[in-house]
Amino acid sequence: MRFLLFTILVVLAPCRIVAAPTADAFGTLPTVYDAAISPDGSQIAIIMNIQGEFGVRIVTLGKKGEKIRAALLGAGVKPSWIKWANDERVLVGLWESRKYRSTPYTVSFIYTLDASSMSGKILVENKDMLRQDNADVVDFLEDDPDHILMAFSDVNQFQVDINRVKVSTGRYTKIERTKKHVQQWYTDSRGEPRVGQGLIDRPGATEREWNLIIRDADEDRWRKAEDYPGLEAGMRIFGFTDNPNELVIGDRAGRDTLGLYVYNLVDKAISRELFHHDTYDARGLVVSGNGSIIGASFVADTTETELFGEYDTVLSRMRNKFSDYTVDYVDQSADGRLVLFKISNAYDPGGLAIVDASTDEVTILAYMRPELPTEEMGLVSNVSYPARDGYEIPAYMTLPLSVTSAADIRNLPFVILPHGGPYARTAKRFDYFAQYFASRGFAVLQMNFRGSAGYGKGFEDAGRENWVKMQDDVEDGTKWIIEKGLADPDRICIAGWSYGGYAALIGAIKAPELYACAISMAGVTDLKDMINDIKKYKFGSITAQNFILRGFDSKQAIAENSPVNRAAELKVPLFLAHGKADQRVHFDQFSRMKRALRKSSAPVTYMEFDDEDHFLSDQSNRQAFFRGLDEFLRDFIGERAAAH
């Protein structure tokens, strides 16, 4: 790895492999998903990929020769997070796909694990749809390490109680009964429920209407947001500071971006600014192992962390040591002496490191993707280009290894890779999908089209209000690389996942002169059907309005911008793939498109994955996907295509 510039201890890291990465290497799941350090700093628990399945490994620090303990989490389950409840017990947030009749859905739950015996169980069992989201921890109760607070109900899925749960057994006691129109609870620094928030359920409603209730310290009465000047029911709530009367809220404060502010519930006014960036929205709070707020996060080119006070000193020292890398805070011991960081950049998936803040000794615990040698990854640069109306679109360009100087960036085969979401964003961090294409000799352009998140309200609304404009921004990026002579106009492919898959399909149909092929993984193909699917769920009409409907001015526009209705117009080779258990973009989207493509003369490669979710979380399926892509690229835009 390029960041190993000084002596570093290696605990779990396998030897680096220096060889051309195969399709299976790109399809291998990351070695590390998440990690946490015990409060006393003696042990680290790591969610790892253990031969294609997720498991937990526990390492005891400072004891050479002690066996590393491990336990698999079970077939088909995927991790969300890991945290120590106390020095003897680890909690893991998990989720899996299930089906209700023919409709796939997701359930989440918490797995409790004894750190010594590695025996475990589901903490609180799901009860069908009633406890669908059963990994919602309201408070980890730092002053009561044997219990946590969880939000769930035995009566109503969408109005949840607060329950005090014993972390070793799952036994629970209800401490706060459900309140009408409350789906999310917030506790103060003492573990007392103080704020409840949720959507108001009105039949047929298409606009969000929020409910916010607040209880003053040491009182029983719940009050409405109207009793607190400056608070709005739909404001983002981030939690409490160490002061039980200080609520952290998201507020724009007259600016375009979202900042973090402290609202004093006694004075009923904003008391101070915690964090506000002029260009990028605040993403969230960074919370220490003992529950204190120690920083804020946002996404610039990479995920950035701004730590406050003494914690910033440790982060600054690590950033100086790893100056070419992004250093992300992960966790720390209760006394703050040992800190976990993730270290990575756009061409290096990096590793998980632990830092002794008293000596600055750094130990690499594991590499994220040892199968993908840094030396074989493409460099990533910031670029921008003007859209047709002059709006400047930020983007990133990944270059293949064949490029060794600026003079080589001419007439390259390219992949246009719009992100999913669509209200997400691409960042300058390691992207295995982009690096796969670069390893096959393609340059890659990834744009943050209007509608992308994190750049402020104006930028996001510009896309939310106009899906066609979002697609125009993608198309304009393709035209820009052609006009600048960067791309070989006969060897440009458009690819994407989820919304990006939709963008690839509609892009290839609308502008076949720009693309030699298209690749869609888990892509939306029928917007009307997607809207109907969304409306089946609670608050579905509101979600459909905000997610899709507001982006089009008529039903006709929705139909015209649905690839399934224009399949006969497809003229370029297509690679279409989908998981049959996709809970976000249902498999019917793939099936409809497959039937519609009978009207097209374009060659199509289909891949269907049994029991697979939206993300290709199964390692064998992901590897098969990349092997299929290898064949497709060689046949239609690579070596074999060139030979013909």
N, C-alpha and C positions, 0 to 999 in steps of 0.2 A: 504494500500500500504506500502511496506517495506521502502519507502523513507520518510515517515512521522515521522521523528525523533524529530521534534520540532514543535511548534505551527504554524499552517498555516491557513490563511483565505480561505474559500471555497465559491465561488460565484455561479457557475453554476453546480458544481459537484454533481451528485446524490449520494445517499448512496451506499457504496460498498456492493456487494452481495457475501456472502461466501457460495458457494454451488458448487456441481459438474457441470461444464459447459455442457450444452446440445449442440446438433448439431445446433439448432437455435441460440444459443449464439455465436458460432463460425461464423455463417453466417451473423450475424448482422454487418452492416457497422460501421466503426469507428465513434465515437461521433463527433470528430473534424477532419476536413480535412486540413484547413489552417486558419491563422488569421493575422490581421494587426492592428496596433495602429494608431490613427489619429495623424497628425503632432503636434497638440497642446497637445497631451497626455491625452485628456479628454474622449476618447471613444475607444472601441475595437470592431472590426467587426470580426466575427468568422463564417466560413463555417462549418455548423453542419449537422449531420444526424437527421432530424426531422421526426420521425415515418416512417423511410424507404425512405424518400426523402431528397434531399439536399436543404438546405436553409441558409439564413444569419441571424444571431442574432447580435444585437448591444447592448453593455453594456456601460452605462455611469459610469465612475469611480467617486468615492467619493460622490455619491448621493444615500444614503440608501433609499430603498422603491420605487425608480424610476422604472417604468415598463420596462422590457427588450423588445426591439422591434425586430420583426422577420418577414421574408418574404421568402416564398418558391421560388425556382428558376425555377420550371417547371418540368413536368414529362419527363423522358428520358434524361435530360441534366446532364452532369457531370462536376465538377469543375476542374480547373487547378491551379488557383491562385486568391488571393484577395489583393487589395491595395487601400489605400485612395488616391484619386486625390487631395483633399483638406479637410478641416475640416467638410465640409457639404456633401461630395459625395464619395461613394465607387464604385470602379470598380472591376468586377469579371470576370475572364477568364473562359469560358465554352466551352464544346465540346459535340457533339452528333453524333450518327451513322445515316447515310442515305444510300439510294441505288440509283445508276444510272443504270437503267435497272435491271439486276440481281446482279450487283456488289456492295457490301457494301463499303462505304468510310466514312471518318470523316470530319466534318466541325467544325471550331472553331469560336468563336465570343466573344465580350465583352458585359457584362450587366452593365449598369450604374444605380446606386441606390441612391435615396435621403435618407440621413441618418435620417431625421426627419419624413417624411411621409411614408418612406419605399416603395414608388412607384418607379417603374423602367421601363426600356425599353432596347432593344438591341441597342447598341451605333451606329454601322454601320452595316446595314443588309448585309447578304451574297447574292451574285448574282450567284447562282448555283456554277459551278466550278471556275468561275473567282475569287471569294473571298472565296475560300475554307478555307484558313488559315487566318481568320480575327480577330485573337487575338494577332497579332504580334505588340507589342508596341516597337517602336524604342527608345523612350525617354519619361519619365514621366514629363519632364520640371518642375523641382523643383522651378524655378523662375517664372513660369507662371502656377499656379495651376488650371486655368480654361481650360487648353488645354493639350493634349498629342500629340506625333507624332506617326502615324501608317503607316505601309507599306502595301499598297494594290493597285490594278489597276483595272480600268474599261475595259481594253483592253487585257492585257496579264497576265495570272496567274503566270507566272514564271519570269517576269521582272516587278518589282513593283515600284510604285512611293512612295515618302514620303509625307504624308498628315498631316496637322495641324488640329486636330479634337477638337471641343468644347465638353467637357466632360458631359455637361448637355443636349445637344441637338443632338449631332452627326453630326452637320454641319462641313464641312471640306473644306480646301483650299490646293491645291497642292503646295508644296514648293520646291520639287526636282523631276524632271522627271526621268522616268525609264532609266536605262543604260543597254546596252546589256550584257547578262551573269551576271547579278547581282540579287541575290535573298535575300541577307541580307545586311542591312544598319547599320552603327554605327555612332553615333554622339559624339561630344566632350562635355566638361563640360559646354559649353555655349549653347548646343542644336543645334549646327551646323553640318550638314552632312559632314563627313570627310573621311569615308571609306566605300567602297562597295565590296562585295565578292559573288562569286557564281560559280556554275559548268558551264563549256562550253558545250553546247548542240551540239554534233556531231552525226549524224545518225549512229547507229550501234556501237558506241564507247563502249568498255568494261572496260576501265581504266579511273579513275577520272582525269580530266584536269581542273584546277582551274583558275579563273580570280580574280584579286585583283586590285582595283583602289583606289587611295589616292589623297586627295586634301589638299594642304597646307593651313594653317590658312589665312583667308582674301584673298584667291585667287579663281578664277573661274575655272581654268584649272584642269582637272583630269589627274593624272599620273599613270603609271603602276608600279607594284611592283619592276620591274627591276631598277627603279630609286632610290630605297632605299636598299643599300647593307645590306644583312643579313635578309631581309624579303623575304619570299616565298609565292607564291599565295595561297598555300593550308594550310598555317599555321592557327592554331586556334586563332581567335581574341576574346578577352574578354572585350574590351571596353577601355575607356580613364580614366586616373587619373583626379584629379582636375586641372591639368595643361593641357590646350588644345593641347599641342604638345607632350604629353606622351601617347603612345599607349601601352596597356597591351597585350602581346602575349604569346602563349604557345610554349615553346622551350625545347628541350631535352639537349641542350648545351653539347653535347658529352656524355651524360649519357643515361641510358636505360629508366628512368622515365621522365614524362613530368613536367616541372616547369613553373612558372609564371615570366615573365620578362618585364621590362619597356623599350620600344623602343622610343628614342627621334627622332621625325620627322624632327627637325631642324638639329641636329647633324648627323642624318642618321646612328645611331648606338644604340646598347643596352646600356643603361645607368646604370641599376642596376637590381639585382635579388630581386623579391618580395617574392617568396616562391619556394622551391624545396626540395622534400623529396627523400631520397635515395632508398626507397622501394616502395612507392606508388605514382601513378600519381596524379597531381593536378586535382581537379574536377571543380573548378570555383572560382569566386570572391564572397565575402560577401560584400554587399552594404548597407549602412545606409539609414535611411528614407529620408535624404536630398541628396542622390545620391553619397555620398563619399565612396570610397573603404576603408573598415575597416578590411578586413581579407581575408583569403583563406580557401577553404574546400577541403578535400580529404577523401577517404574511407580506413581506416586501418581495424581493426576488426569491428568498427562502423564508422558512418559518423562523421568525426572529423572537428572541426573548429579551425583555428588558427587566432585569432584576433590580430591586430597590435596596438601598443601604448597603450593609455589609455583604449581602449575597451577591451584589453586583461585582464586588472585588474578586470573588472566586471565579465568576463567569468571565470577567475581563482577563484574568490570568490565563484561563483555558483558551480563550479566543486568541490571545497573543501567541500561545504555544502552537496552536493549530490555525495559523493565520489564513490558510487557503480553504478552510473548512467552516461549515456551519456547526456550531456547538449548541445543542438543544438540551435544556434541563429536563431530567426525567424524575428524580426522586432524591431524598437525602435522609440520613439518620436523624433521630430526634434532636441530637445535640448539634447537628449541622457540620460535624467534622468530616463525614464521608458523604460525597455527592456523586450521584449517577448522572452521566451525560451520554447523549448519542452524538457521535462525530461523523459527519458525512459531507459530501458535496455532489455536484451534478454529474460528475464522472466517476465517483467512488461511492458505493453504497455504505462504506464506512463500518463503524463498529460501536459496540457498547463499552463505555469506559467508566471506571470508578476513580475518583480523585480524593486523596487525603488532603483536605484543605489546610492542615497544619504543616505539611511538608511539600505539597504540590506533586507528590508521587502519583503517577498515572498508571493504572493497570487496565489493559484491554481484556475484557471478559469474553467477548465473542465478536466475530466479524458477521456482518449482516448477510452477505452473499458471497461466500468464498469461491463459488463456482464461476464468478464473473470477475476475472482479473482486471484491475484498474488499467493495466497497460493495453487492454483490448477495448476499452470504452472510448467513446467519442467526446471531444470537448464541446461545451455548451456556451453559447454567447448570447448576450442581450441584443435584440434588434427591434426596430419598430418600422411601421410602414403606414402610408396614408390610405384611408378608405376612400371610396369614390366621392364622398362629401367633404373630404379634407380632414376628417377626424383621425387622429394618430392612434394606431392600434399597437399596444405593446406585445412583444412576442419573444420566443427563444428559438435559437437555431442550433441543432446538434449536428456536428460534422463527422463524416466517416474517417477512419484512420488513413485513408488514401490522401487526405488533405494535410499537407505538411507546411504550406505557406498560403498567404492570401491569394497568390496567383492561381492556386489550385481550386479556388472556390468559383469555378466557371463550368457551366454546362453539366452540372451534376444530376444524377437521378435523385428524385426527391419524394418524400412522403409528407403529405399535409395531414397533421394530426390534431384536430380540434378536441378539446377536453369534453368530458361528460358533465352532467349536472341538469340543465345548462348553467345553473346559478352557482357554479363552483369556480375554480380558476386553476391555471397551470402555474407552477412555481419553478424556480431554478434549483431543483433538487433531483436526486437520482430517480430516473423514470425508466424502469426496466423495459417498457414497451417501446419508448423512443430509442433506447440504446440497442434493442434488438434490431431495429431497422438500420441503425448506423452500423452495426456489426456486419450487416449484409450489404454494405456499400452505399447506402442511401443517406443523403442529408435529410434532416427532419425539421419542419417548421411547425411550431406550436404557438398558437395565438390566443391571447385573452380578448376575445371579441366582446363587443358591448353586451352587457348582461352578466359578465363575469363578476364574481364576488370579490370584495376586499378593497376596491378602488374608490369607495364612496357611493352614496345614494344615487347621484346623477348618472354615473357610469352604469350602475346596475339597472336602474329604471329604463335607460335608453335601450336595453335589450329586452327586458321584461315586457315592455310595451310594444315590441316589434320583433317577432321571431324572424321575419324576412330580413331585417337589417342585420341580425346576428349572422345569418347565412351569407349575406352580402360581404360582411367583414372577412369571412373565411375565404370566399371566392376572390376577394381583392388581394388577400395575401398570396394566393396562387399566381395571380396576374403580376404581382410585384416581383416575385422571384424570377418570372420569365422575362419581364421587361428589363431587369437588372442584369440579365445574362447569367444568373446564378444556377438556373435549372435547365436541364435538357427538356424542352417542351414536349418531347415524345415519350418521356419516361417519368411521369409524375403520377403517383398513386395517392388517393385520399383514403384515410383510415380513421376509425374511431370506435369508442366503447360507449354504450348507453346512449346519451344524447349525441356524443361524438359519432356513434354508429349511424344515428339518424342523419347527422350532418353529412356524413360520407355518402349515404344513399341518395339524399335529395340533391347533394352537390354534383354527383356523377350523372344524375338524371337531367338536371337543369343545365349543366355546362359540360356536356360530353367532350367538347373540343379541348377542354383543359386537362382531362385525366385519361391515363392509360388503363387504370383499374381502380377498383374500390374494395374496401374491407370494412365489414360491419360486424362487431361483436356485441351481442345483447342490445341491438339497436331498436329504437322505436320505428315502426313502419306505418302504423295507422293511428293518426292523432285522434280521430273520432272515437275509435275503440279504446284508446288509452284514456280519454276523458271519461268514457262510460265505466271503465275499470276503476278509476279513481273514485268516482261517485258512489261506488258500492260500499266504501268505507266511511267510518264516522268522520264528520266534517269534510266529506269528499267533495261536495259542491264548492266549498270555500277553497280547497286545495286545487281543484281543477281550474277555478277562475284565476287564481294567482299563479299557477304553474304554466298553464297553456292558454286558456281562453283570452286573457288580457293581451296576449301577444299577437292576436289576429283581429281583423276588423269585421269578419263575416264567416258564416259557415262554409261558404264557397272557398274562401281563402284557406280554411283548415283542410278542406278536401284537396285543393290544388297543391298543398304543401305536404301531403301524405304520400310517401313513396309507393304504398300499396296501390294507389289509384293511378300511378304513372309508371308502373312496372314495365309496360310495353315499350316505353321510351328508352329504357336502359340499353346502351350500346357498347358498354365496356365490360370486360371480365369482372365478376363479382365474387368475393369470398364472404359467405354469410354463415355466422355461427351463433348458437344460443344454447343456454342451459334449460332443461325441461322443468327445473324447480325454481326458476327465476322469480323471486317474489317482488321485484321492482318493475321490470318490464316482462310481462307474462309471455310464456312460450307461444301463445296464440299469435302474437305479433310476428314471430318467425314463420309460423304455419301459414298465415294469410299471405305473407310476402312470397313464400315458396310457391303457393298456388298461383298467385298473380304473375309470377315470373315465367309461367308457361307461355305467356304472350310475347315474351322477349326472345330474341335470337342470340342474345349475349351468353357466353359460357359462364356458368355459375357453379362454384364449389360450395357444397353444404356441409356443415358439421353440427351435429346435434349431440348434446351431452346429457345422459341420464342422471337424475338426482343431483343436478348441478345448479348452483345459485347464480346470482347476477355477476359475481366477481371471479368465477372460475377458481373457487377456493380449494378444490381438490387438486392435489399436485399432479396426479397422473393425467387428469383432463387438461390441465394447463400445459403440460408437456406435449400432449397430443395436438393441442391447438397450435403451438408453435411449429411442430413438425408439419402440420398441414399448411401453415403459412409459408414455410420454406418451399414446399412443392409449388404452391400457387405463385409465389414471387418468381421462382425460376422459370415457370412455364409462361408467364404473361408479361413480365417486365425485367427479368434477369437474364441469366446466361442463355437458357434455351430459347427465350423469345428473341434475343439478339441474333442467335444462330439462324433463325428463320427469316 
